[in-house]
Amino acid sequence: MQIGHFAINLTSDQPERLMQFYRDVVALPPQQGMGDGALAAGGGTIFIDGHSDTKGTAREPQRVLINFFVDDLASEQKRIEAAGAKFIRKEGKEEWGGTISTFLDPDGNYCQLIEFKHP
């Protein structure tokens, strides 16, 4: 399979609140040409929309982890935390050499900042 682009859809019973969080707190820019609910995330897109079957917070937030690979985890964590995000794990060291901090979006989904310096 050859993939030309990767996207993930996040649905919510309050999509406007979720969009505001990813746009204003996480600071993802709009994905040009893909509509009002599309945000650019690295080489992919995060679509945010409503869905009739989505109600309340994530029941198993650990099932899908939204990972953001960053160059400076400490400064991104500080910025996102100052903007109001709740972190449930801060700068945890992994045996494979990376560092991970985990925060929650307004629907309770797990988002992770990951810093990994290749040797």
C-alpha positions as CSV (number, residue, x, y, z in Angstrom):
1,M,0.0,0.0,0.0
2,Q,1.2,3.5,-0.8
3,I,-0.4,6.2,1.3
4,G,-0.5,9.7,0.0
5,H,-1.8,11.3,3.2
6,F,-2.8,10.2,6.7
7,A,-5.8,11.6,8.6
8,I,-7.6,10.8,11.8
9,N,-11.1,11.9,12.7
10,L,-12.0,12.9,16.2
11,T,-15.7,13.1,16.8
12,S,-17.4,14.8,19.7
13,D,-20.8,15.8,21.0
14,Q,-19.2,19.2,21.3
15,P,-17.0,19.5,18.2
16,E,-16.6,23.3,18.5
17,R,-15.1,23.0,21.9
18,L,-12.7,20.2,20.7
19,M,-11.7,22.3,17.6
20,Q,-11.0,25.3,19.8
21,F,-8.8,23.2,22.1
22,Y,-6.7,21.7,19.2
23,R,-6.5,25.0,17.4
24,D,-5.9,27.4,20.4
25,V,-4.3,25.2,23.1
26,V,-2.3,22.6,21.1
27,A,-1.8,25.3,18.4
28,L,-2.4,23.2,15.3
29,P,-2.9,25.3,12.2
30,P,-5.7,24.9,9.7
31,Q,-5.2,22.3,7.0
32,Q,-5.6,24.3,3.9
33,G,-8.2,23.1,1.3
34,M,-9.8,20.5,3.6
35,G,-12.6,22.5,5.3
36,D,-13.2,24.2,8.6
37,G,-12.9,21.1,10.7
38,A,-9.4,20.2,9.4
39,L,-6.1,20.9,11.3
40,A,-2.6,20.1,10.1
41,A,-0.5,17.8,12.3
42,G,2.9,17.1,11.0
43,G,2.4,15.4,7.6
44,G,-1.2,14.5,8.4
45,T,-4.6,15.9,9.2
46,I,-6.8,15.8,12.2
47,F,-10.5,16.2,11.3
48,I,-12.9,17.3,14.1
49,D,-16.6,16.8,13.7
50,G,-19.8,15.8,15.5
51,H,-21.3,12.3,15.3
52,S,-24.7,11.2,16.4
53,D,-23.3,8.2,18.3
54,T,-20.7,10.1,20.2
55,K,-21.8,11.1,23.7
56,G,-19.8,12.4,26.6
57,T,-16.1,11.7,27.3
58,A,-13.9,8.9,25.9
59,R,-14.7,5.6,27.6
60,E,-11.3,4.1,26.9
61,P,-9.0,7.1,26.4
62,Q,-5.9,4.9,26.3
63,R,-7.2,2.9,23.3
64,V,-6.1,5.5,20.8
65,L,-3.1,7.8,21.7
66,I,-2.7,11.0,19.7
67,N,1.0,11.5,19.5
68,F,2.7,14.8,18.8
69,F,6.5,14.4,18.2
70,V,8.2,17.6,19.3
71,D,11.8,18.9,19.5
72,D,11.4,20.5,22.9
73,L,9.0,18.6,25.1
74,A,9.5,20.8,28.2
75,S,8.7,24.1,26.5
76,E,5.6,22.6,24.7
77,Q,4.4,21.1,27.9
78,K,4.8,24.4,29.7
79,R,2.9,26.3,27.0
80,I,0.1,23.8,26.7
81,E,-0.3,23.5,30.5
82,A,-0.4,27.3,30.8
83,A,-3.2,27.3,28.2
84,G,-5.3,25.1,30.5
85,A,-4.6,21.5,29.5
86,K,-4.4,18.9,32.3
87,F,-1.4,16.6,32.2
88,I,-1.7,13.2,33.7
89,R,1.9,12.2,33.1
90,K,4.9,14.5,32.9
91,E,8.2,13.8,31.2
92,G,8.3,10.1,31.7
93,K,11.4,8.4,30.4
94,E,11.0,5.4,28.2
95,E,13.4,2.4,27.9
96,W,13.7,3.1,24.1
97,G,15.1,6.5,24.8
98,G,12.1,8.8,24.4
99,T,10.4,11.1,26.8
100,I,6.6,11.3,27.0
101,S,4.1,13.7,28.6
102,T,0.4,12.9,28.4
103,F,-2.4,15.4,28.6
104,L,-6.2,15.2,28.1
105,D,-8.3,17.0,25.5
106,P,-11.8,18.3,26.6
107,D,-13.3,14.9,25.7
108,G,-10.8,13.0,27.8
109,N,-8.8,11.6,24.9
110,Y,-5.1,11.0,25.6
111,C,-2.7,13.2,23.8
112,Q,1.0,12.7,24.1
113,L,4.0,15.0,23.6
114,I,7.0,12.8,22.6
115,E,10.6,13.9,22.4
116,F,13.0,11.5,20.8
117,K,16.5,12.4,19.9
118,H,17.9,9.9,17.3
119,P,21.4,8.9,18.2
